[in-house]
Amino acid sequence: MDFAQTLRANPVFELVARSARELGVRAYVIGGFVRDLLLKRPSHDIDVVCIGGGITLAERVASNSGRRIPVAVFKNFGTAQLRLDDWEVEFVGARKESYRRESRKPLVENGTIEDDQNRRDFTINALAISLNEDDFGQLVDPFDGVADLRKRIIRTPLAPGITFSDDPLRMMRAVRFASQLGFDIAPDTFDALTEYGDRLDIVSMERVTEELNKIIASPTPSYGFKLLNQAGLLRKILPELLELQGVEILEGKGHKDNFYHTLQVLDNVAARSDDLWLRWAAILHDVAKPATKRFDKTVGWTFHGHEELGARMVPAIFRKLKLPLNEKMKFVQKLVRLHLRPIALVKETVTDSALRRVLFEAGEDLEALMTLCRADITSKNYDKVKKHLRNFDKVEHKLQELEEKDKLRNFQPVITGELIMRTFGIPPGREVGEIKEAVREAILEGDISNTHEAAYPFMVQAGEKLGLKVNEGAR
């Protein structure tokens, strides 16, 4: 590849090169941009390393751009960032790092380009291209990262024990890059994941979860989870998932390995959706099966109530992993709670009432729920899977027809608490909740339509059954 021609085609590199020349410093584009250039992957992030002051170079680039470009300076880290058109450009001075055992924060001093490449996590991320006049476009590859790209290998530039002991988060990054790129991890690098796994304890959960989410967002996330499991790291992060592992057989009756089933469901969801939180719902949909597992001599293994218990487990897992405890968590919780409901709708005799309840409870998340339910159909028997998927087609058609007729998606009863209190002249209390519940049930059962004309008289009757009288001024 002619790197010089490729870089000159992008005005950002000409601007950085000219600015470095004016300052009399040497500069290189390094890391992910170079890796993705060789892999022909899209990239919008550029990392520039400067033999000298990275912040000073960033400020000169902004000044030379001829535009008012703000420069974000992070003095504690010796870095600066700016945006040029569609490019996020980060500048850092070349540095050499040393670590104390109890901390990921390095002791930093100025260094050469070689020093800077030595501190990089993997050979494929240590690739650099010169932006200097005397060797513009020349690839600097001291660790044979190009060969590792060709071999599709994740390998550390220095001895893996040094790389991972210095910064244990790199162990998560090794799995993340393998999962994102579909690469193997070199044997000695993988062995070090197992050997130095306890070093992950000094890394904040926020940083670990950030890498875990990138693994989950990869094209085939099960690959990353299998690597985490084989390296012994998954037990440190998400032991609840490992509890699903294994098959137990009693009286000739066994159940599926719910760990590998979960990974298959995750991959099935990933093939249909990029939604990170829908993928989290796939990961946690069966998380309570170990706690609910029972053996029945007649039917074999059962997991009654695992969906409800699983939903109750979601907040604690999110809290532990420092995931957001907001609407995203509630979305995952809802899908875990409802993931078995559409399966009951497959029967030919399913009632409109049952369909209405799923529409009501799923609301705007119905498509996500059905995606999860389809993904949950896993079997080595291809014909069995096809049959179940055809049944789900029928269910979705029924739900669509009922939704068009009843408009129950995001359903809100027309009878509000305020209307009930005003009608009967009562304060907030038990009676208000009971009347609202009665109206809602009547609508879901199809006894009345969700209109004021139908629901108001029903509300009056429900109130009178509780001994309430209509406030004459409210009629």
Helices and strands as residue ranges (DSSP letters): H 3-8, H 11-23, E 26-30, H 32-39, E 45-51, H 54-64, E 72-74, E 79-84, E 87-93, E 95-98, E 107-110, H 113-118, G 123-125, E 128-130, G 133-135, E 139-140, H 145-151, E 153-154, H 160-166, H 169-181, E 184-185, H 187-195, G 197-202, H 205-216, H 221-230, H 234-237, H 239-242, E 249-250, E 253-254, H 258-270, H 276-284, H 289-292, E 294-296, E 300-302, H 306-320, H 327-338, H 341-344, H 352-362, G 363-365, H 366-375, H 382-406, H 417-424, H 430-445, H 452-465, G 472-474
